[in-house]
Amino acid sequence: MLNQIVHGEKTDRPSLLIVHGLYGSGRNWGVIAKRLSDERQVIAVDQRNHGFSPWHDSHGYEDMADDLAEVIRAQGAPMDVLGHSMGGKAAMVLALKYPNLVNRLIVADIAPVGYGHSQLQYIKAMRAVDLSKVEKRSDAEAQLREIVDDPVLPTFFTQSLDVAEKRWRLNLDALERDMEKILDFPPVGGRFDGSTLFLSGADSDYVKSEHRPVIKGFFPAAKFAKIPGAGHWLHAEKPREFEAAVRAFLG
């Protein structure tokens, strides 16, 4: 089963399952998860091939949806589900395959479509880090800053670095092999009629107006909202606004 970080106790409200994106972990969502746990239990998972969860040769969305279904079934009741980017696609497939397991769905800055950009350059960058010279996380960050243009990403990537063991807590081989699957959206059928919010960064182009017919085909009750001044990493760039939007929807 997936590694889980549990925040708070169960209440009379549905628990919230948080599903991170590519190269992330449940730990990345610690602050938001802890704050949201004042009203309900919040569980942030490490997806397969990430963090402390098991490694597998396959990294497709139907696999990820089955992993999430196992977590929810173990809780014994449907959960509200929040997924960002790759985690948003996994959450969508979960809701389409197992609608009885999902109460309400929040999809953060991603659509059920294929994308043309690649993320392989970041796998190459992480492999280029000389881990033998890393004694603390900042050592790896310094090496990554020479390779990666985005100033935010080195800090984000190194949260998945086990400094003591000098290894990445990411199955880079499996992620590289299945990158086309990660960028695409599987040919899954069905639809989810439950309450759904597509929450996007106003400065991001991941969810476009032309995606709405596809979204509505899968999620006919979908509503849309944007956070001003935020890009794809909306929960990190505007955490209070993101939290407020989640609370309003779940409330």
C-alpha positions in Angstrom: 0.0 0.0 0.0 1.1 3.6 -0.6 2.9 5.4 2.2 0.5 7.8 4.0 1.0 10.9 6.1 -2.0 11.3 8.3 -3.0 14.7 9.7 -5.7 15.0 12.4 -8.4 12.6 13.5 -11.5 11.4 11.7 -14.5 13.7 12.1 -18.1 13.6 10.9 -16.9 15.1 7.7 -15.4 13.0 4.9 -11.6 12.6 5.1 -9.5 14.3 2.4 -7.0 12.4 0.3 -4.2 14.6 -1.2 -2.3 13.2 -4.2 0.9 15.0 -5.3 2.3 15.5 -8.7 5.4 14.2 -10.6 8.7 14.2 -8.6 6.8 15.2 -5.5 5.7 13.5 -2.3 3.0 13.7 0.4 5.6 15.7 2.5 5.3 18.6 0.0 1.8 19.1 1.1 2.5 19.2 4.8 1.6 22.8 5.6 -1.7 22.8 3.7 -2.7 19.3 4.9 -2.0 20.3 8.5 -4.1 23.5 8.2 -7.0 21.7 6.5 -7.0 19.0 9.2 -8.6 21.4 11.7 -12.0 20.3 10.2 -11.4 16.8 8.9 -8.8 14.1 8.7 -6.3 14.7 5.8 -4.2 11.9 4.3 -1.3 12.8 2.0 0.1 9.9 0.1 3.4 9.2 -1.7 2.4 7.9 -5.1 4.1 4.7 -6.4 7.8 5.2 -7.4 7.9 8.4 -5.2 8.8 9.0 -1.6 8.5 6.0 0.8 6.0 4.1 -1.4 6.9 0.9 -3.2 8.6 1.0 -6.6 7.0 -0.7 -9.6 8.0 -1.2 -13.2 4.7 0.4 -14.4 3.7 4.0 -13.8 0.4 4.3 -15.7 -2.7 6.2 -14.4 -4.8 3.1 -14.1 -2.1 1.7 -11.8 -2.1 4.9 -9.8 -5.9 4.9 -9.5 -5.9 1.4 -8.2 -3.3 2.4 -5.6 -5.5 5.3 -4.4 -8.6 3.0 -4.4 -6.8 0.6 -2.0 -6.1 3.5 0.4 -9.7 4.7 0.4 -11.1 1.1 0.8 -8.8 0.7 3.8 -10.4 3.9 5.3 -13.8 2.2 5.0 -15.7 5.2 3.5 -15.6 7.4 0.4 -13.2 10.3 0.6 -12.9 13.8 -0.8 -9.9 13.7 -3.2 -7.5 16.5 -4.2 -4.9 15.9 -6.9 -2.4 18.2 -8.4 -0.9 17.8 -11.9 0.0 14.1 -12.3 -1.9 13.5 -9.1 -4.9 15.3 -10.6 -4.9 12.9 -13.5 -4.6 9.9 -11.1 -7.5 11.3 -9.1 -9.6 11.8 -12.2 -9.0 8.2 -13.3 -9.9 7.1 -9.8 -13.2 8.9 -9.9 -14.0 7.6 -13.4 -13.1 4.0 -12.5 -14.5 3.9 -8.9 -17.0 6.7 -8.5 -18.4 5.1 -5.4 -15.1 5.8 -3.6 -15.0 9.5 -4.3 -17.2 12.0 -2.5 -16.0 15.3 -4.0 -13.1 15.9 -6.4 -10.7 18.8 -6.7 -8.3 18.8 -9.7 -5.5 21.3 -9.4 -4.1 22.7 -12.7 -4.4 19.8 -15.0 -7.0 18.6 -17.6 -7.9 15.0 -18.8 -5.9 15.5 -22.0 -2.4 14.7 -23.3 0.4 17.3 -23.1 3.3 17.9 -25.5 6.0 19.1 -23.2 8.5 16.6 -21.7 9.7 16.3 -18.2 12.7 14.1 -19.1 15.2 16.9 -18.7 14.6 16.9 -15.0 15.4 13.2 -14.7 18.6 13.9 -16.6 19.4 16.7 -14.2 18.8 14.6 -11.1 21.0 11.8 -12.5 23.7 14.4 -13.2 24.0 15.3 -9.5 27.2 13.8 -8.0 25.7 12.3 -4.9 29.2 11.3 -3.6 29.8 15.0 -3.0 26.5 15.7 -1.2 26.7 16.0 2.6 23.6 18.1 3.0 20.6 19.0 0.8 21.9 22.4 -0.1 24.9 20.7 -1.8 22.6 18.9 -4.2 20.6 22.1 -4.7 23.8 24.0 -5.7 24.6 21.3 -8.3 21.0 21.4 -9.7 21.0 25.2 -10.0 23.8 24.9 -12.6 21.6 22.7 -14.7 18.0 23.7 -14.0 16.8 27.2 -15.0 13.8 27.4 -12.8 15.0 28.7 -9.3 12.2 26.9 -7.5 12.7 23.4 -8.8 16.1 22.5 -7.2 14.6 22.9 -3.7 11.5 21.0 -4.8 13.5 18.1 -6.2 15.9 17.7 -3.3 12.9 17.1 -0.9 13.0 13.7 -2.6 16.7 13.1 -1.8 17.8 10.7 0.9 21.0 12.5 1.9 22.2 9.8 4.3 21.8 7.0 1.8 22.9 9.2 -1.1 20.0 8.1 -3.3 16.8 9.6 -4.8 13.5 8.5 -3.4 12.2 8.5 -7.0 12.3 5.5 -9.3 13.8 7.5 -12.2 14.0 4.5 -14.5 10.3 3.7 -14.3 9.4 7.4 -14.6 11.6 7.8 -17.6 10.2 4.7 -19.3 6.6 5.6 -18.8 6.9 9.4 -19.4 4.7 9.2 -22.5 1.9 7.7 -20.3 2.4 10.3 -17.6 2.0 13.2 -20.2 -1.0 11.5 -21.8 -4.4 10.7 -20.4 -5.6 7.0 -20.7 -8.6 5.9 -22.8 -10.7 5.4 -19.7 -14.5 5.3 -20.0 -17.3 6.3 -17.6 -18.1 9.6 -16.0 -18.1 11.1 -12.5 -21.4 12.9 -11.6 -20.2 14.1 -8.2 -19.2 17.6 -7.3 -15.9 18.5 -9.0 -13.8 21.6 -9.0 -11.1 22.4 -11.5 -8.9 24.9 -9.7 -6.2 26.5 -11.8 -3.5 29.1 -11.6 -4.5 32.2 -13.6 -1.0 32.4 -15.1 -0.9 28.7 -16.1 -1.9 27.3 -19.5 -2.5 23.7 -18.4 -6.3 24.1 -18.3 -7.5 25.9 -21.4 -11.0 26.9 -22.5 -10.9 24.3 -25.3 -10.4 21.6 -22.7 -13.8 22.3 -21.2 -16.0 20.2 -23.5 -13.7 17.2 -22.7 -13.8 17.9 -19.0 -17.6 18.2 -19.0 -17.9 14.9 -20.9 -16.1 13.2 -18.0 -17.3 15.4 -15.2 -20.7 17.0 -16.0 -20.9 18.8 -12.6 -17.5 20.4 -13.0 -17.0 24.0 -11.9 -14.0 26.1 -12.7 -12.0 28.6 -10.6 -8.7 30.4 -11.1 -6.3 31.8 -8.5 -4.9 35.2 -9.6 -1.1 35.5 -9.7 -0.5 31.8 -9.6 1.0 29.4 -12.2 1.1 25.6 -12.3 2.5 25.4 -8.7 -0.6 27.3 -7.4 -0.6 25.6 -4.0 3.0 26.6 -3.4 2.8 30.1 -4.9 -0.5 31.1 -3.3 -1.0 28.7 -0.4 -3.5 30.8 1.6 -5.6 31.4 -1.5 -5.4 27.8 -2.5 -6.4 26.7 1.0 -9.4 29.1 1.0 -10.6 27.8 -2.3 -10.5 24.2 -1.1 -12.2 25.1 2.1 -15.0 26.9 0.3 -15.6 24.0 -2.1 -15.5 21.3 0.6 -17.6 23.4 3.0 
